[in-house]
Amino acid sequence: QVQLVESGGGLVQAGGSLRLSCAASGRTASSASLGWFRQAPGKERELVARFSRSGLTTYLADSVKSRFTISRDNAKNTVFLQMRSLKADDTAVYYCATSSDWLKGVDYWGQGTQVTVAS
């Protein structure tokens, strides 16, 4: 039983910034188990950012690697996605997710939050 509560989505102008938050409660191991996915209209859901199993390293999709940052607050069991230099191609529903082993797949999903980048 896990609950993921997201916030921070909205409408942003191209070149702007936005920070998404996801607070986890329930049977999540730690905030290091949290990651971000996104799904644009007509496209498959893709991994955007996550932590390594150790929590010491972050992984980001190539398309966002130089612009996005994933971070966490272990005490609050919260993960953040700081998005900078947003492009129209970043428009998507962004999902928080948790997994005990990313190689096995996602265990729980958040409800998703819409990010729209206007050009």
N, C-alpha and C positions, 0 to 999 in steps of 0.2 A: 504494500500500500504506500504509494508515493504521490505527492501533490507538488506540481510545479506551477508557480505563479509568475507570469511574465508581465513586464511593463516597459514603457519607453518607446513604443512604436509610434509612427505618425507620418505626416507629410513634411518633406524636407526638399529644399531647393538643391539642384546639382551643385556639388562642391561643398555642401554643408556637412554637418556632423550630427550624430545621434548616438546615444548610449542606451542599450537594452540591458535590462536586469531580469534575473530569474532567481526567485527564492524557492528553495526546495525544503520540503518537510516530509516526514515519514521515514521509510526504510531506505534512505539514501546513505551510502557509505560515507561520503564526504563531498564537498563542493568540487573536488578534483574529479569526481565522477560525472560532472556536468559538461555539456557541450552544446554547440549551436548548429542548427541546420537551417536551410531555407529552400523554398519552392516558389519559383516564378511561374506565372501563367503559362500553361502549355509545356512546362518543363518538369523534369524529374527532381525530386527532393535531393539535395546535395549537402554534404558535410561542409560547414563553413570553418569551424574552429573547435578544438578540443584540447584537453591536456593529455600528456602521456600518463601511463599507469602510475608512475612515480609522482606525478603532479609537478615535476620540476621543469618540464619542457612543454611548450605549446606547439600545436600544429594548426596551420591555416591553409585554406584552399589557395591555389596559386593566384586566382583572380582577385583575392582580397589581401594577399600576404603583406603588401607594403602599406595598406591603408587601415586594416582592422587590427584590433588587439583584444585578446581574451584575458580576463583576469578574474580573481575570485576573492571572496572574504570568507575564510574558513569558519570564523566564529559565527557568522550569520548564515552559513551554508548557502551562499549566494554567488552566482556567476554573472559576469558582465561581458558585454560585447561593445567595445568602443569602436564606432564606425566613423571614419574621416574621409574627406574627399569623395563623397558619395556620387555615384553615377546612376544614370537611368537604368542601367543593367542590374543594379543592386535592388531594384524594386522586386519585392517578394514577400511572402509570408515567412517570418522567421520563427523557428521552433526551438525551444529549449528541450533538451533530452538528457537522460541519464542512462548509464550502462555500467554494469560491473565488469564488463569485458567488451570493449568496442569491436573486437574481432568477431564476437558472437552476435552483435547487433544491439539495437536499442531496446531497453527494458520499459521505459516510460517516456511519454511525450507531454510537453506542455500544450496549451490550447492554441498557441501561435499568436503572433502579433504582426500586424501589417506594417510594412515599411514601404512608403511610396516616395520615389525621388522624381521630382518634377524638373523637366528640362526646358 
